[in-house]
Amino acid sequence: QDANDYVKEFQKLNDDFSITGNNLYSQILSTLFNDYNNFKDDFSKNCSSCNNLPTLSPIRTPQSFEHASSSSSIASTLIPVLLAFTIPFFLGVAYKYSLFGFGKRLQKHDLRKRLKK
């Protein structure tokens, strides 16, 4: 009877997504789940004719956006940092190209040819 009550209470907690979404409560549910399974295994070893303990359903993990939010927070911090380094780099390359670009090199090459003549 007590085992059935335990399973019912565990199911109530497991079905409540506000609890399973919390990391601390998830750890407590995991501990309760493991302890009950260990107790059930020990009980079945000690009492070979007593295998009528109910089984617990696996712990539900809500499909939360914690992983998505952490990856999006990484992206939201990584993109500006990358832009802060790449934009000045490409602007520097464009500036150097405008100063010493191929057009300027051709002009210098023509001047050298004229001076050699």
Kinemage of the C-alpha trace (Angstrom):
@kinemage 1
@onewidth
@group {chain A} dominant
@subgroup {mainchain}
@vectorlist {calphas} color= white
{ca gln a 1} P 0.000 0.000 0.000
{ca asp a 2} L 2.785 2.436 0.924
{ca ala a 3} L 4.620 1.645 -2.297
{ca asn a 4} L 1.499 2.427 -4.311
{ca asp a 5} L 1.099 5.742 -2.481
{ca tyr a 6} L 4.760 6.517 -3.134
{ca val a 7} L 4.340 5.800 -6.846
{ca lys a 8} L 1.202 7.974 -7.020
{ca glu a 9} L 2.948 10.902 -5.318
{ca phe a 10} L 5.979 10.463 -7.552
{ca gln a 11} L 3.720 10.505 -10.622
{ca lys a 12} L 2.087 13.737 -9.440
{ca leu a 13} L 5.477 15.373 -9.034
{ca asn a 14} L 6.729 13.925 -12.293
{ca asp a 15} L 3.708 15.224 -14.206
{ca asp a 16} L 4.055 18.754 -12.811
{ca phe a 17} L 6.180 20.554 -15.403
{ca ser a 18} L 6.766 23.540 -13.148
{ca ile a 19} L 8.652 21.216 -10.810
{ca thr a 20} L 10.470 19.125 -13.402
{ca gly a 21} L 11.651 22.254 -15.173
{ca asn a 22} L 13.516 23.355 -12.049
{ca asn a 23} L 17.022 21.941 -11.816
{ca leu a 24} L 16.966 21.369 -8.034
{ca tyr a 25} L 13.614 19.588 -8.115
{ca ser a 26} L 14.805 17.493 -11.047
{ca gln a 27} L 17.782 16.356 -8.976
{ca ile a 28} L 15.485 15.480 -6.076
{ca leu a 29} L 13.174 13.523 -8.390
{ca ser a 30} L 16.173 11.715 -9.829
{ca thr a 31} L 17.339 10.810 -6.325
{ca leu a 32} L 13.863 9.582 -5.368
{ca phe a 33} L 13.667 7.553 -8.567
{ca asn a 34} L 17.071 5.927 -8.006
{ca asp a 35} L 16.414 5.256 -4.322
{ca tyr a 36} L 13.060 3.626 -5.055
{ca asn a 37} L 14.585 1.421 -7.749
{ca asn a 38} L 17.414 0.426 -5.383
{ca phe a 39} L 14.867 -0.337 -2.661
{ca lys a 40} L 12.787 -2.365 -5.103
{ca asp a 41} L 15.848 -4.369 -6.194
{ca asp a 42} L 16.902 -5.036 -2.594
{ca phe a 43} L 13.349 -5.949 -1.624
{ca ser a 44} L 13.013 -8.404 -4.505
{ca lys a 45} L 16.365 -10.012 -3.580
{ca asn a 46} L 15.431 -10.421 0.082
{ca cys a 47} L 11.870 -11.542 -0.530
{ca ser a 48} L 11.761 -13.845 -3.542
{ca ser a 49} L 7.988 -14.287 -3.385
{ca cys a 50} L 7.333 -10.505 -3.123
{ca asn a 51} L 7.619 -9.028 -6.590
{ca asn a 52} L 4.453 -6.978 -6.506
{ca leu a 53} L 6.021 -3.534 -6.037
{ca pro a 54} L 4.866 -1.109 -8.719
{ca thr a 55} L 7.421 0.371 -11.063
{ca leu a 56} L 8.024 4.064 -11.480
{ca ser a 57} L 7.713 5.658 -14.854
{ca pro a 58} L 10.876 7.378 -16.072
{ca ile a 59} L 11.465 10.976 -15.094
{ca arg a 60} L 9.976 13.320 -17.622
{ca thr a 61} L 12.124 16.111 -18.875
{ca pro a 62} L 10.030 18.975 -20.171
{ca gln a 63} L 10.902 20.248 -23.569
{ca ser a 64} L 12.210 23.461 -22.214
{ca phe a 65} L 14.052 26.177 -23.978
{ca glu a 66} L 16.959 26.182 -21.543
{ca his a 67} L 19.308 24.583 -24.051
{ca ala a 68} L 18.006 26.750 -26.844
{ca ser a 69} L 18.314 29.863 -24.742
{ca ser a 70} L 21.857 28.981 -23.735
{ca ser a 71} L 22.850 28.373 -27.334
{ca ser a 72} L 21.097 31.537 -28.444
{ca ser a 73} L 22.827 33.480 -25.673
{ca ile a 74} L 26.133 32.091 -26.907
{ca ala a 75} L 25.232 33.149 -30.416
{ca ser a 76} L 24.089 36.564 -29.258
{ca thr a 77} L 27.435 37.164 -27.560
{ca leu a 78} L 29.595 35.447 -30.165
{ca ile a 79} L 28.238 37.271 -33.206
{ca pro a 80} L 29.007 40.811 -31.966
{ca val a 81} L 32.481 39.752 -30.859
{ca leu a 82} L 33.210 38.220 -34.249
{ca leu a 83} L 31.827 41.277 -35.998
{ca ala a 84} L 33.975 43.525 -33.819
{ca phe a 85} L 37.076 41.767 -35.144
{ca thr a 86} L 36.090 41.039 -38.739
{ca ile a 87} L 34.662 44.425 -39.724
{ca pro a 88} L 37.840 46.377 -38.841
{ca phe a 89} L 39.929 43.699 -40.562
{ca phe a 90} L 38.010 43.962 -43.817
{ca leu a 91} L 37.913 47.745 -43.595
{ca gly a 92} L 41.680 47.699 -43.133
{ca val a 93} L 42.111 45.438 -46.149
{ca ala a 94} L 39.852 47.698 -48.211
{ca tyr a 95} L 41.801 50.774 -47.089
{ca lys a 96} L 45.146 49.194 -47.944
{ca tyr a 97} L 43.767 48.075 -51.299
{ca ser a 98} L 42.560 51.586 -52.030
{ca leu a 99} L 46.012 52.969 -51.229
{ca phe a 100} L 48.136 50.298 -52.839
{ca gly a 101} L 45.633 48.581 -55.122
{ca phe a 102} L 46.220 47.141 -58.556
{ca gly a 103} L 45.497 50.453 -60.242
{ca lys a 104} L 48.301 52.098 -58.285
{ca arg a 105} L 50.631 49.208 -59.057
{ca leu a 106} L 49.924 49.527 -62.776
{ca gln a 107} L 50.651 53.254 -62.589
{ca lys a 108} L 53.955 52.579 -60.822
{ca his a 109} L 54.816 49.884 -63.353
{ca asp a 110} L 54.141 52.304 -66.237
{ca leu a 111} L 56.309 54.962 -64.569
{ca arg a 112} L 59.170 52.495 -64.196
{ca lys a 113} L 58.896 51.523 -67.858
{ca arg a 114} L 58.966 55.185 -68.886
{ca leu a 115} L 61.934 55.920 -66.656
{ca lys a 116} L 63.898 52.980 -68.056
{ca lys a 117} L 63.446 54.269 -71.620
